[in-house]
């Protein structure tokens, strides 16, 4: 049984209220509840974390590196497109375990700035565009990569 960390970035506490065209009406709590159940079905524990403060995100990644987290599934929101600080923190973790980047919306079908992920050099892969199911696919990917180690 591995411990996975599901990380949510800036503005994700507003899921359910934020632009339903892209994010639907599901709340962050509902996402976390479903994700926890999906991880359990695969035999893993899931810790969920959300912050609107970039430094807290980096510190949580540091804690994951030092602790018992074996894989990260991350939707950093807008930070994905410009946060070199979070990139550096993820770069520290990547040698410990897989990192899966997720986005509920299809970022490649949106504004041009969203097409770029500064995390692409450190993540195992990116899953986007499937709404809440994106997290299920991210958890499955993380579990599969852990099983192959």
C-alpha positions in Angstrom: 0.0 0.0 0.0 1.5 3.3 -1.1 0.7 6.8 0.0 -0.2 9.1 -2.8 -0.5 12.9 -2.5 -3.2 14.7 -4.5 -2.3 18.4 -4.7 -4.6 21.3 -5.7 -3.4 24.8 -6.4 -4.6 28.3 -6.6 -8.4 28.9 -6.8 -9.3 25.2 -6.6 -11.2 25.7 -3.3 -13.6 27.6 -5.5 -14.5 24.5 -7.6 -18.3 24.3 -7.7 -18.5 28.1 -8.0 -15.7 28.7 -10.6 -16.5 28.8 -14.3 -18.7 25.7 -14.7 -18.1 25.6 -18.5 -14.6 24.4 -17.7 -14.8 22.9 -14.2 -18.4 21.8 -13.8 -20.3 22.1 -10.5 -18.4 19.6 -8.4 -16.8 20.9 -5.3 -13.2 20.3 -4.2 -14.5 18.2 -1.3 -16.5 16.0 -3.7 -13.4 15.6 -5.8 -11.3 14.7 -2.8 -13.9 12.2 -1.6 -14.1 10.5 -5.0 -10.3 10.5 -5.4 -9.8 8.9 -1.9 -12.3 6.2 -2.9 -10.5 5.5 -6.2 -7.1 5.3 -4.4 -8.5 2.8 -1.9 -9.9 0.7 -4.7 -6.4 0.4 -5.9 -5.1 -0.4 -2.4 -3.5 2.9 -1.7 -3.9 5.7 0.8 -4.5 9.3 -0.5 -3.7 12.5 1.2 -5.3 15.6 -0.2 -3.9 19.1 0.0 -5.0 22.5 -1.4 -3.5 25.9 -1.1 -3.7 29.3 -2.7 -0.2 30.2 -1.4 2.6 29.2 -3.7 5.2 28.8 -1.0 2.9 26.4 0.9 2.7 24.3 -2.2 6.5 24.0 -2.4 6.8 23.3 1.3 4.2 20.5 1.0 6.2 19.0 -1.8 9.3 19.2 0.4 7.4 17.4 3.2 6.3 14.7 0.7 9.9 14.2 -0.3 11.0 13.8 3.3 8.0 11.8 4.4 6.2 8.6 3.3 4.5 9.9 0.1 5.5 7.7 -2.9 3.7 9.5 -5.7 2.2 12.9 -6.4 -0.9 13.7 -8.5 -0.9 17.5 -9.0 -3.3 20.1 -10.5 -1.4 23.3 -9.7 -3.9 25.4 -11.7 -2.4 28.6 -13.1 0.9 27.9 -11.4 1.5 25.1 -13.9 2.2 27.7 -16.5 4.7 29.9 -14.7 5.9 28.7 -11.3 9.5 27.8 -11.5 9.5 27.5 -7.7 7.0 24.7 -7.8 8.9 23.2 -10.7 12.1 23.1 -8.6 10.3 21.5 -5.7 8.8 18.9 -7.9 12.3 18.3 -9.4 13.5 17.4 -5.9 10.6 14.8 -5.5 10.9 13.3 -9.0 13.7 11.0 -8.1 11.7 9.6 -5.2 8.5 8.8 -7.1 6.3 9.6 -10.1 4.5 12.9 -10.5 1.3 13.0 -12.6 0.1 16.5 -13.8 -3.7 16.8 -14.1 -6.1 19.4 -15.3 -9.9 19.1 -15.3 -10.2 21.2 -18.5 -8.4 20.5 -21.8 -5.8 23.2 -21.3 -4.7 22.7 -25.0 -8.1 23.9 -26.2 -8.0 27.1 -24.1 -6.0 30.3 -24.0 -2.5 29.9 -25.5 -0.7 30.6 -22.2 -2.4 27.4 -20.8 -0.8 25.3 -23.5 2.6 25.5 -21.7 3.5 23.5 -18.6 6.7 24.5 -16.9 6.4 21.1 -15.1 6.7 19.0 -18.2 10.4 18.2 -17.7 9.7 16.6 -14.3 6.3 14.9 -14.5 5.8 11.4 -15.8 2.9 12.6 -17.9 -0.1 15.0 -18.1 -3.8 14.1 -18.1 -6.3 16.8 -19.0 -9.8 17.4 -20.3 -11.8 14.7 -18.6 -13.3 16.7 -15.7 -13.3 14.8 -12.4 -12.3 11.6 -14.2 -9.0 13.2 -14.8 -8.1 12.6 -11.2 -9.1 9.0 -11.4 -6.8 8.6 -14.4 -4.0 10.3 -12.6 -4.3 8.1 -9.6 -4.4 5.0 -11.8 -1.3 6.2 -13.7 0.6 6.9 -10.4 -0.4 3.5 -9.0 0.7 1.8 -12.3 4.0 3.5 -12.3 4.6 2.5 -8.6 3.8 -1.1 -9.4 6.4 -1.1 -12.1 9.2 0.0 -9.8 
